């Protein structure tokens, strides 16, 4: 069932939700959209449309640095504070959940921190209302609008938003605040479809302009080009900063380290990067990926070979964050094109 929510009513809804949730909303800065706590803003002005935020949504579930244990206690520490409500989440970040869920909430292993955060969060997604040069989500059969993994989805239309619910939690929110919602009219649905077609076409145009292949063209490419000189060529520019990993909505590698003194022993979990020299180093000093080209190749193997085979999904969302973040201008789209076109065939 679709409903209509005016712009003023959305802001009222966000204020109401802040009584229960820590509400984070997208605001525009000189560097792009970023998430900000609603209660930290001087007014209620925020922009749920446009494109994905600069930072990935994974930072809300998989913290850059997280306290996980103290001493030898087996019980995981509980999170403090209100659960999170993220407003304006884009489809590329929602796809990231499918990869993160496979890693942290699978039959083999369940991460209590991740699972708790996923269960608590309220996800209010929103269509992209434009495409920027780095967008290429349609290369991986995704769309620039939410299709799943959300509680509530917003589609900007004249005067407000067409609202769709995607979970029982979302329905409960709409029912509780029913006085803010209005009846959806046929022209709202027509406007949404036109807007979605326009933005999808813009992303498809990015693919055509840059010769970016779609995911089917990447099948078996990693196997055929595992020993390609491509990896050495790209690695010559890499500065091993790890920005591509930390900004990616699907990268998930981490390391554990203990800190303590005579009184306390505390364990922390921190993000790790497969581009770092010590990423694969073991306690005895051995390192199966001691050379940068091998580590660079590993990043692409995980996305284009490993995950399609073990999880049935390419671990790239087409968000383009890594393209913007890389100081060496290593472009994942260009690597995809070279792999698919056999430019560096062995």
Secondary structure as a PSIPRED ss2 file (coil, helix, strand):
# PSIPRED VFORMAT (PSIPRED V4.0)

   1 X C   1.000  0.000  0.000
   2 X E   0.000  0.000  1.000
   3 X E   0.000  0.000  1.000
   4 X E   0.000  0.000  1.000
   5 X E   0.000  0.000  1.000
   6 X E   0.000  0.000  1.000
   7 X H   0.000  1.000  0.000
   8 X H   0.000  1.000  0.000
   9 X H   0.000  1.000  0.000
  10 X H   0.000  1.000  0.000
  11 X H   0.000  1.000  0.000
  12 X H   0.000  1.000  0.000
  13 X H   0.000  1.000  0.000
  14 X H   0.000  1.000  0.000
  15 X H   0.000  1.000  0.000
  16 X H   0.000  1.000  0.000
  17 X H   0.000  1.000  0.000
  18 X C   1.000  0.000  0.000
  19 X C   1.000  0.000  0.000
  20 X C   1.000  0.000  0.000
  21 X E   0.000  0.000  1.000
  22 X E   0.000  0.000  1.000
  23 X E   0.000  0.000  1.000
  24 X E   0.000  0.000  1.000
  25 X E   0.000  0.000  1.000
  26 X E   0.000  0.000  1.000
  27 X E   0.000  0.000  1.000
  28 X E   0.000  0.000  1.000
  29 X E   0.000  0.000  1.000
  30 X C   1.000  0.000  0.000
  31 X C   1.000  0.000  0.000
  32 X E   0.000  0.000  1.000
  33 X E   0.000  0.000  1.000
  34 X E   0.000  0.000  1.000
  35 X E   0.000  0.000  1.000
  36 X E   0.000  0.000  1.000
  37 X E   0.000  0.000  1.000
  38 X H   0.000  1.000  0.000
  39 X H   0.000  1.000  0.000
  40 X H   0.000  1.000  0.000
  41 X C   1.000  0.000  0.000
  42 X C   1.000  0.000  0.000
  43 X C   1.000  0.000  0.000
  44 X C   1.000  0.000  0.000
  45 X C   1.000  0.000  0.000
  46 X C   1.000  0.000  0.000
  47 X C   1.000  0.000  0.000
  48 X C   1.000  0.000  0.000
  49 X C   1.000  0.000  0.000
  50 X C   1.000  0.000  0.000
  51 X C   1.000  0.000  0.000
  52 X C   1.000  0.000  0.000
  53 X C   1.000  0.000  0.000
  54 X C   1.000  0.000  0.000
  55 X C   1.000  0.000  0.000
  56 X C   1.000  0.000  0.000
  57 X H   0.000  1.000  0.000
  58 X H   0.000  1.000  0.000
  59 X H   0.000  1.000  0.000
  60 X H   0.000  1.000  0.000
  61 X C   1.000  0.000  0.000
  62 X C   1.000  0.000  0.000
  63 X C   1.000  0.000  0.000
  64 X C   1.000  0.000  0.000
  65 X E   0.000  0.000  1.000
  66 X E   0.000  0.000  1.000
  67 X E   0.000  0.000  1.000
  68 X E   0.000  0.000  1.000
  69 X E   0.000  0.000  1.000
  70 X E   0.000  0.000  1.000
  71 X C   1.000  0.000  0.000
  72 X C   1.000  0.000  0.000
  73 X C   1.000  0.000  0.000
  74 X C   1.000  0.000  0.000
  75 X C   1.000  0.000  0.000
  76 X C   1.000  0.000  0.000
  77 X C   1.000  0.000  0.000
  78 X C   1.000  0.000  0.000
  79 X C   1.000  0.000  0.000
  80 X C   1.000  0.000  0.000
  81 X C   1.000  0.000  0.000
  82 X C   1.000  0.000  0.000
  83 X E   0.000  0.000  1.000
  84 X E   0.000  0.000  1.000
  85 X E   0.000  0.000  1.000
  86 X E   0.000  0.000  1.000
  87 X E   0.000  0.000  1.000
  88 X E   0.000  0.000  1.000
  89 X E   0.000  0.000  1.000
  90 X C   1.000  0.000  0.000
  91 X H   0.000  1.000  0.000
  92 X H   0.000  1.000  0.000
  93 X H   0.000  1.000  0.000
  94 X H   0.000  1.000  0.000
  95 X H   0.000  1.000  0.000
  96 X H   0.000  1.000  0.000
  97 X H   0.000  1.000  0.000
  98 X H   0.000  1.000  0.000
  99 X H   0.000  1.000  0.000
 100 X H   0.000  1.000  0.000
 101 X H   0.000  1.000  0.000
 102 X H   0.000  1.000  0.000
 103 X H   0.000  1.000  0.000
 104 X H   0.000  1.000  0.000
 105 X E   0.000  0.000  1.000
 106 X C   1.000  0.000  0.000
 107 X C   1.000  0.000  0.000
 108 X C   1.000  0.000  0.000
 109 X C   1.000  0.000  0.000
 110 X E   0.000  0.000  1.000
 111 X C   1.000  0.000  0.000
 112 X H   0.000  1.000  0.000
 113 X H   0.000  1.000  0.000
 114 X H   0.000  1.000  0.000
 115 X H   0.000  1.000  0.000
 116 X H   0.000  1.000  0.000
 117 X H   0.000  1.000  0.000
 118 X H   0.000  1.000  0.000
 119 X H   0.000  1.000  0.000
 120 X H   0.000  1.000  0.000
 121 X C   1.000  0.000  0.000
 122 X E   0.000  0.000  1.000
 123 X E   0.000  0.000  1.000
 124 X E   0.000  0.000  1.000
 125 X E   0.000  0.000  1.000
 126 X E   0.000  0.000  1.000
 127 X C   1.000  0.000  0.000
 128 X C   1.000  0.000  0.000
 129 X C   1.000  0.000  0.000
 130 X C   1.000  0.000  0.000
 131 X C   1.000  0.000  0.000
 132 X C   1.000  0.000  0.000
 133 X C   1.000  0.000  0.000
 134 X C   1.000  0.000  0.000
 135 X C   1.000  0.000  0.000
 136 X C   1.000  0.000  0.000
 137 X H   0.000  1.000  0.000
 138 X H   0.000  1.000  0.000
 139 X H   0.000  1.000  0.000
 140 X H   0.000  1.000  0.000
 141 X C   1.000  0.000  0.000
 142 X C   1.000  0.000  0.000
 143 X C   1.000  0.000  0.000
 144 X C   1.000  0.000  0.000
 145 X C   1.000  0.000  0.000
 146 X C   1.000  0.000  0.000
 147 X C   1.000  0.000  0.000
 148 X C   1.000  0.000  0.000
 149 X C   1.000  0.000  0.000
 150 X C   1.000  0.000  0.000
 151 X C   1.000  0.000  0.000
 152 X E   0.000  0.000  1.000
 153 X E   0.000  0.000  1.000
 154 X E   0.000  0.000  1.000
 155 X E   0.000  0.000  1.000
 156 X E   0.000  0.000  1.000
 157 X E   0.000  0.000  1.000
 158 X C   1.000  0.000  0.000
 159 X C   1.000  0.000  0.000
 160 X E   0.000  0.000  1.000
 161 X E   0.000  0.000  1.000
 162 X E   0.000  0.000  1.000
 163 X E   0.000  0.000  1.000
 164 X E   0.000  0.000  1.000
 165 X E   0.000  0.000  1.000
 166 X C   1.000  0.000  0.000
 167 X C   1.000  0.000  0.000
 168 X H   0.000  1.000  0.000
 169 X H   0.000  1.000  0.000
 170 X H   0.000  1.000  0.000
 171 X H   0.000  1.000  0.000
 172 X H   0.000  1.000  0.000
 173 X H   0.000  1.000  0.000
 174 X H   0.000  1.000  0.000
 175 X H   0.000  1.000  0.000
 176 X H   0.000  1.000  0.000
 177 X C   1.000  0.000  0.000
 178 X H   0.000  1.000  0.000
 179 X H   0.000  1.000  0.000
 180 X H   0.000  1.000  0.000
 181 X C   1.000  0.000  0.000
 182 X E   0.000  0.000  1.000
 183 X E   0.000  0.000  1.000
 184 X C   1.000  0.000  0.000
 185 X C   1.000  0.000  0.000
 186 X H   0.000  1.000  0.000
 187 X H   0.000  1.000  0.000
 188 X H   0.000  1.000  0.000
 189 X H   0.000  1.000  0.000
 190 X H   0.000  1.000  0.000
 191 X H   0.000  1.000  0.000
 192 X H   0.000  1.000  0.000
 193 X H   0.000  1.000  0.000
 194 X H   0.000  1.000  0.000
 195 X H   0.000  1.000  0.000
 196 X H   0.000  1.000  0.000
 197 X H   0.000  1.000  0.000
 198 X H   0.000  1.000  0.000
 199 X H   0.000  1.000  0.000
 200 X H   0.000  1.000  0.000
 201 X H   0.000  1.000  0.000
 202 X H   0.000  1.000  0.000
 203 X H   0.000  1.000  0.000
 204 X H   0.000  1.000  0.000
 205 X H   0.000  1.000  0.000
 206 X H   0.000  1.000  0.000
 207 X H   0.000  1.000  0.000
 208 X H   0.000  1.000  0.000
 209 X H   0.000  1.000  0.000
 210 X H   0.000  1.000  0.000
 211 X C   1.000  0.000  0.000
 212 X C   1.000  0.000  0.000
 213 X C   1.000  0.000  0.000
 214 X C   1.000  0.000  0.000
 215 X H   0.000  1.000  0.000
 216 X H   0.000  1.000  0.000
 217 X H   0.000  1.000  0.000
 218 X H   0.000  1.000  0.000
 219 X C   1.000  0.000  0.000
 220 X C   1.000  0.000  0.000
 221 X H   0.000  1.000  0.000
 222 X H   0.000  1.000  0.000
 223 X H   0.000  1.000  0.000
 224 X H   0.000  1.000  0.000
 225 X C   1.000  0.000  0.000
 226 X C   1.000  0.000  0.000
 227 X C   1.000  0.000  0.000
 228 X C   1.000  0.000  0.000
 229 X C   1.000  0.000  0.000
 230 X H   0.000  1.000  0.000
 231 X H   0.000  1.000  0.000
 232 X H   0.000  1.000  0.000
 233 X H   0.000  1.000  0.000
 234 X H   0.000  1.000  0.000
 235 X H   0.000  1.000  0.000
 236 X C   1.000  0.000  0.000
 237 X C   1.000  0.000  0.000
 238 X C   1.000  0.000  0.000
 239 X C   1.000  0.000  0.000
 240 X C   1.000  0.000  0.000
 241 X C   1.000  0.000  0.000
 242 X C   1.000  0.000  0.000
 243 X H   0.000  1.000  0.000
 244 X H   0.000  1.000  0.000
 245 X H   0.000  1.000  0.000
 246 X H   0.000  1.000  0.000
 247 X C   1.000  0.000  0.000
 248 X C   1.000  0.000  0.000
 249 X C   1.000  0.000  0.000
 250 X C   1.000  0.000  0.000
 251 X C   1.000  0.000  0.000
 252 X C   1.000  0.000  0.000
 253 X C   1.000  0.000  0.000
 254 X E   0.000  0.000  1.000
 255 X E   0.000  0.000  1.000
 256 X E   0.000  0.000  1.000
 257 X E   0.000  0.000  1.000
 258 X E   0.000  0.000  1.000
 259 X E   0.000  0.000  1.000
 260 X E   0.000  0.000  1.000
 261 X C   1.000  0.000  0.000
 262 X C   1.000  0.000  0.000
 263 X C   1.000  0.000  0.000
 264 X C   1.000  0.000  0.000
 265 X E   0.000  0.000  1.000
 266 X E   0.000  0.000  1.000
 267 X E   0.000  0.000  1.000
 268 X E   0.000  0.000  1.000
 269 X E   0.000  0.000  1.000
 270 X E   0.000  0.000  1.000
 271 X E   0.000  0.000  1.000
 272 X C   1.000  0.000  0.000
 273 X C   1.000  0.000  0.000
 274 X C   1.000  0.000  0.000
 275 X C   1.000  0.000  0.000
 276 X C   1.000  0.000  0.000
 277 X C   1.000  0.000  0.000
 278 X C   1.000  0.000  0.000
 279 X C   1.000  0.000  0.000
 280 X C   1.000  0.000  0.000
 281 X E   0.000  0.000  1.000
 282 X C   1.000  0.000  0.000
 283 X C   1.000  0.000  0.000
 284 X C   1.000  0.000  0.000
 285 X C   1.000  0.000  0.000
 286 X C   1.000  0.000  0.000
 287 X E   0.000  0.000  1.000
 288 X C   1.000  0.000  0.000
 289 X C   1.000  0.000  0.000
 290 X C   1.000  0.000  0.000
 291 X C   1.000  0.000  0.000
 292 X H   0.000  1.000  0.000
 293 X H   0.000  1.000  0.000
 294 X H   0.000  1.000  0.000
 295 X H   0.000  1.000  0.000
 296 X H   0.000  1.000  0.000
 297 X H   0.000  1.000  0.000
 298 X H   0.000  1.000  0.000
 299 X H   0.000  1.000  0.000
 300 X H   0.000  1.000  0.000
 301 X H   0.000  1.000  0.000
 302 X H   0.000  1.000  0.000
 303 X H   0.000  1.000  0.000
 304 X H   0.000  1.000  0.000
 305 X H   0.000  1.000  0.000
 306 X H   0.000  1.000  0.000
 307 X H   0.000  1.000  0.000
 308 X H   0.000  1.000  0.000
 309 X H   0.000  1.000  0.000
 310 X H   0.000  1.000  0.000
 311 X C   1.000  0.000  0.000
 312 X C   1.000  0.000  0.000
 313 X C   1.000  0.000  0.000
 314 X C   1.000  0.000  0.000
 315 X C   1.000  0.000  0.000
 316 X C   1.000  0.000  0.000
 317 X C   1.000  0.000  0.000
 318 X C   1.000  0.000  0.000
 319 X C   1.000  0.000  0.000
 320 X C   1.000  0.000  0.000
 321 X H   0.000  1.000  0.000
 322 X H   0.000  1.000  0.000
 323 X H   0.000  1.000  0.000
 324 X H   0.000  1.000  0.000
 325 X H   0.000  1.000  0.000
 326 X C   1.000  0.000  0.000
 327 X C   1.000  0.000  0.000
 328 X C   1.000  0.000  0.000
 329 X C   1.000  0.000  0.000
 330 X C   1.000  0.000  0.000
 331 X C   1.000  0.000  0.000
 332 X H   0.000  1.000  0.000
 333 X H   0.000  1.000  0.000
 334 X H   0.000  1.000  0.000
 335 X H   0.000  1.000  0.000
 336 X H   0.000  1.000  0.000
 337 X H   0.000  1.000  0.000
 338 X H   0.000  1.000  0.000
 339 X H   0.000  1.000  0.000
 340 X H   0.000  1.000  0.000
 341 X C   1.000  0.000  0.000
 342 X C   1.000  0.000  0.000
 343 X C   1.000  0.000  0.000
 344 X C   1.000  0.000  0.000
 345 X C   1.000  0.000  0.000
 346 X C   1.000  0.000  0.000
